[in-house]
Amino acid sequence: MVFENMRKELSELVGLVRMSERYCTSVAVRPDLATDESHAAEVKREQRIAELSAKFGITS
């Protein structure tokens, strides 16, 4: 069960990082895509990425 939870959280982390990368790339190419709503979603992703990274001892 422990490994299943770790796998689930690491998969979540990878997915969040991929979504964040896509958002940053999109906004860099088309700044008009950066709405208040999309920015708020990105901030939430960044917070969750930070939480999961800290939990697993991953630093940038």
C-alpha positions in Angstrom: 0.0 0.0 0.0 2.9 2.4 0.8 4.4 1.9 -2.6 1.1 2.4 -4.3 0.6 5.7 -2.6 4.1 6.8 -3.5 3.5 5.8 -7.1 0.2 7.7 -7.2 1.8 10.9 -5.7 4.8 10.7 -8.0 2.6 10.2 -11.0 0.6 13.3 -9.9 3.9 15.2 -9.6 5.0 14.3 -13.1 1.6 15.2 -14.5 1.6 18.6 -12.7 5.1 19.4 -13.9 4.1 18.6 -17.5 1.0 20.8 -17.2 3.0 23.6 -15.8 5.6 23.3 -18.6 2.8 23.4 -21.2 1.2 26.5 -19.5 4.6 28.3 -19.4 5.4 27.5 -23.0 1.9 28.6 -24.2 2.1 31.9 -22.3 5.6 32.6 -23.6 4.4 32.2 -27.1 0.9 33.8 -26.7 0.8 36.1 -23.6 -2.9 36.7 -24.3 -3.6 33.2 -23.0 -2.6 34.2 -19.5 -5.9 35.0 -17.9 -6.6 35.5 -14.2 -8.1 32.0 -14.2 -5.3 30.3 -15.9 -2.7 32.1 -13.7 -4.6 31.0 -10.6 -4.6 27.4 -11.8 -0.9 27.6 -12.4 -0.3 29.0 -8.9 -2.2 26.0 -7.4 -0.1 23.6 -9.6 3.1 25.3 -8.4 2.0 25.0 -4.8 1.2 21.3 -5.1 4.4 20.7 -7.0 6.3 22.3 -4.1 4.5 20.1 -1.6 5.1 16.9 -3.4 8.7 17.8 -4.2 9.4 18.5 -0.5 7.7 15.3 0.6 10.0 13.2 -1.7 13.1 15.4 -1.1 13.3 16.6 -4.7 15.0 19.9 -5.2 15.5 22.0 -8.3 
